[in-house]
Amino acid sequence: MKYILFISLFNPFLLSAQDSSYVPIAQDSNLNIHESERNYLGINLSPMLSGILSNQNEYDIKLSALYKRNFGDFNIRFSFNYLEKISNSDHDFNMPVLTNDTSIFYRYFNTDYDYFDLRFGFEELRSFSSTRVHIGMDAIFGFGKQISNYFHRSYKIDSSGYYLLSTDFQNHPLMLINGQRVSNYFVSGLDVSFGMDVFLSESFLVTFQLTPQFNYYIFRNDESINDPLEEYLQYGSYADFKLGYFDIQLIYKF
């Protein structure tokens, strides 16, 4: 539903596409394209394609609406983004917390988060016939929410010496203890992008872009907390690096 909202936002522009003129100038054996219509509006198609290709209800999402202004061999750009990271399984990691001769108890942890951000930056362009490559950088500012949970599972050794998931300890005090923390953060950071533009027509292009990003999450407050085992005492501000989101952007020029 989120990406449908973004697409509908730009329908008027897509329906009223106009041709723009190009003035090719030979320069260092490459083709430098000067555009008479230098405003760009675009959306990120990656969430839609990820859902179709993966056939999963839960996957990482990055929704983006962007604006660029061309100044010859570079663009100034601005974007509004919504990012959501959901664990693909029911836990991110676990650790043993109680053992005896025949059984073992594990504590499982998972963390999901979502946030909105605004990005402002630039990209330098290099043109080659019908394609164009660019490298860019953005400053990131936003706010988000992180939801962390922990719970327990018990395993019992069988006659072969293997530990198997067991339901024999459902009334054990440890199995009845769960924790959750919902925290709010300010988001800051930088991203670096490596992209390629493919021109579909004089008014439309598709951008394929890899965007590594570094974020620093500044702790604001706890929206709610239930932590009977005091696992979240050390939580606060923290840094995070993601190797890259792969974006596929449909862009209209006017």
N, C-alpha and C positions, 0 to 999 in steps of 0.2 A: 504493500500500500504506500510506503514512503516514497519508493522510486516513481510510482505512478503520479504522485503529487508533484514531484519535481518535473516530470515530463510535461504534465498539463500546464505548468507554469510557463513553459516556453512554446506552447503550441501556436500562439499568435505570431511569433517570429518565424516559426518553421513554415507556416502557411503563406506568409507574405515575403518569401525569399526573393531577392532581387539579385541580378548579376552584378558582379564587381569587375572592374577592369584591371588588368595586370600590365605592367611596363617592364619587360625583361631587359636587364642590362648585363652584358658580359663583364665578369670581374673575376680574375684569378681562375679562369677555366670553369667557374661555377656560375649558376644562374641566380642573380639577386632579384627577387620579386618585390616590386613596390606596389602596394595595394591602395586603390582609391577608397575602399571601404575598410577601415582599419579597426572597427569595433567587433569584438567577438563575444558571443553568448554561448554557453555550453552546459551540458549535464554529463554526469558520469554514468555510463551504461553497465559498468562492472557488476553492481549488485543484481541487476536483472539477469545477466548472463550467468553469473555464479549460481543463482537459484535454479536456472534451467539446466545447466550442465551437471551440477552436483546432485540435483534431485533431493536436496535436503531442506528441512525446515529451519535448521539452525546452522549458520555459518557467519563468518566475519563480514560486516557490512561497512561500506564507505559510500555514503551518498554525498554528492557534490553538485553545487551550482556555481558557475564561474563566469567572470567577466575579464576580458583582456583588451588592452589598447596597444595597437601596433605603432612602433616608432622606427620603421625601417628594419634594421637588423636586430632589434630586441623588442620584447613585449613587457609592459607593466601588467600585472595580473592581481586579481582579487577573487577569493572564493569563500563560500560558506559551506561547511562540511558537518555531517553527522556520522560518527563512527561508533560501531557496536562490536564488541568482541564477546562471543559466547563460547564456552568450553565445548569441544566436540564430544567429550565424554562427561560422566558425572563427577569427575575429579581431575585436578591438575597434578597432584602428588599425594603420597600417603607415607605413614611411618608406623612401625609397631609400637604399641603403648602398654601392652599387658600380655604376658605369656605364662604358660605352665607346661606340664609334660604332654598334654594332649590337645591344647588349643592355643590360639593366638588372636589378639584383638588389634585391628588397625584403625588409625584415625585418618580420615580422608579430607582433603581440602580442595576447594575450587573457588575461582574468582571470575566474575563477569563484570564488564564495565561498558558504559556508553558515555559519549560526550559530544558537545557541539563546539566548533571552533571557527574562527575567522582567520584567514591567511592573506597576507599581502607580500608581494615580492616581484621578481622579474625573471625573464628568461632570455638568453642570447640565442639567436637563430643562425642557422647555416642552411642554405637552400641548394637542392640538387634536383633539377628538372621538376617532376611532379611530386616529389617528396621533400621534406624539410626536417632537419634534426635540431634539437635544442637542449640546453642544460639550464636549469633555473634553481632558484632558492626562494624560500618563503619564511617569514616570521609567523609563529602560531600563537594565538591567544584564544582561550575559551574556558569552559567550565564543564564538569562532568560528575558522574556518580559511579562508585565502585561497590559491588555487592560480593561479600566474602562469606563462605559457609564452611562448616566442618561437621562431620558425622562419623559414625563408627560401623564397622563390620567385624564379624567373628568368623574364624576358620577353625575347623577341627581336623585332626590327623586321622587318616583312614588306615585300613589294614595294610595298604601298600606303602605307607610312610609319606603320603602326600597330604598337604593341607587343602581342604575343600571348604567352600562357603557353607556355613552352618546356620540353621535357625534354632538351634537348641538353647541359645543364650539371649533370646529376645527380651527376657525380663531382667537381664543383668543390669545393674545400675549404670554401667558405662554405655550400654546400648541405648539407654533412654536419654542420653545427654547430646544435644545438638547446639551449635553456635552459629550466630550470624551477625555480621556487621555491615551497615550501609553508611558509606562515607561520601562526603561531597568535597570536590577539589577544584581549585583553579588550575587551568592547563596552560603551560607555556612551552615553547620549543622552536625548533628549526627543522625544515625539510629541504632536501636536495632532490631535484627531479631530472630524469634522463628520458627524453621523449622523441617521438617521430610523428610528424604530421603527414597524412595521406590526403590529397585533395580529391574529393569526390566530384566537385564542380567548382564554379567560381564563387559560390555562396556557401558551400558546405565542405567540411573536412572532418576527418576522424583522427584523433590523437591517441597513440599507444604510449603509455608513460609508466615508468617505474619510479617510485617515490620513497626512498628511505627517509625515516624521520626520527628525530630525537625529541623526547618530551620530558619535561620536569613537572610533576604533579605536586602542587602546593596544597597541603591539607587545610580545609576550611572548618569542617565540623562533622560530627557523627549525627546522621539523621536518626539512626536507631542502632542499638547494640544489645546483643544477648550473648555473653561470653563467660559462661560458668567456669570454664577451664583456663581463663586468662591467656588465651592464645594470641590476642590482638593488642597486648600491652605496648609492643614496640612499633605499632603502625603509626605512620605520619607521612610527611612529604617524601617523595622518592623519584628517581630518574628511571627512564625506560627508553630503549632503542628498538626500533623495528626495522628489519632489513629492507622492507619495501612493500607497499601496496602496488598492485598492478592495476592501473586505471585505463579504461577505454572511454574516451570522451567524444561525444558528438557535438560539433561546434558549428554555429551559424554566424556568418560574417555580414555586417551591414554598415 
